[in-house]
Amino acid sequence: MKLGFIGVGNMGGPMAGHVVAAGHDVAVFDLSAAAVDPLAEAGARRASSPADAADGAEAVLLSLPMPKDVEQIVTGDGGLRETMQAGSAILDLTTSSATVSRQLAEQCAANNISFLDAPVSGGVGGARRGKLAVMVGGPEDVFETYKPVLDTFAAKVVRCGDVGTGNVVKLVNNMLAFVNMMGATEGLLLGAKAGVDPNVLREVVQASSGDSFVWSGGTKAILRDTLPPSFTTTLASKDIGLAVDLADELDVPVPMGSHVAGLLTGYRDNGFADEDILATVRALEEQAGFTVRGLAADDS
């Protein structure tokens, strides 16, 4: 297919790389020229603007930081809604608002352009390995047409329902993940300061009812003190904020989600904005007067 790809940062870059490697004709745009360099070397065309990336494309994929960025690219002056050809599609990989996705789909439909919300999960590692989970909202026929493109960087691609449902599933997933992450950092620190070898604690919990994907991977990273900013606190705060906003729209109580949203906003505004969400364990360590980072056993 002839495709455009807009936004090739930490997540978008690896995803776009898999699309290019699969043999698609891809035009790439990003505000950072350096982000485009490896894709251009791999065979992608370097686009000069979003409109240029969309020129003649059957579909354009978006991987952007915020819902407002998606709105600007799609409906702003010279946006994709105006410049894409009739019968084409926008595949929005951004974690966004379900309401925004539905609004954009309606606006694009007026120009005979389809819109799928298709947020991804699996982190930078999953993107690099091509093993992401993709949660898609939109018409089934459009989904089936473009699923092979999503398959190039995913281990699992699921149509969740109509437009917006992909983001509903993603926001629920991320809310649960961040609640688990905050609990995992607290539990690891509590057990270690109470005198339990944190490696033993990690092993036992992994075999017990407290285990989770987050416990397994997150505590391992904390103990090894390998916490590069693969998913920043700013992005985490944005995602869980969208989940809480959705809950407010629907009058659904989410006290745990709301509490963690407050925690992450506080961390974001107090030095952790550009750091990985798990690096916030440093704030707990400072309060506890005990450091758990770097205590991994050699085989941990």
Secondary structure, 3 states (H helix, E strand, C coil): CEEEEECCCCCHHHHHHHHHHCCCEEEEECCCHHHHHHHHHCCCEECCCHHHHHCCCCEEEECCCCHHHHHHHHHCCCCHHHHCCCCCEEEECCCCCHHHHHHHHHHHHCCCCEEEECCEECHHHHHHHCCEEEEEECCHHHHHHHHHHHHCCEEEEEEEECCCHHHHHHHHHHHHHHHHHHHHHHHHHHHHHCCCCHHHHHHHHHCCCCCCHHHHHHHHHHHHCCCCCCCEHHHHHHHHHHHHHHHHHHCCCCHHHHHHHHHHHHHHHHHHCCCEHHHHHHHHHHHHCCCCCCCCCCCC
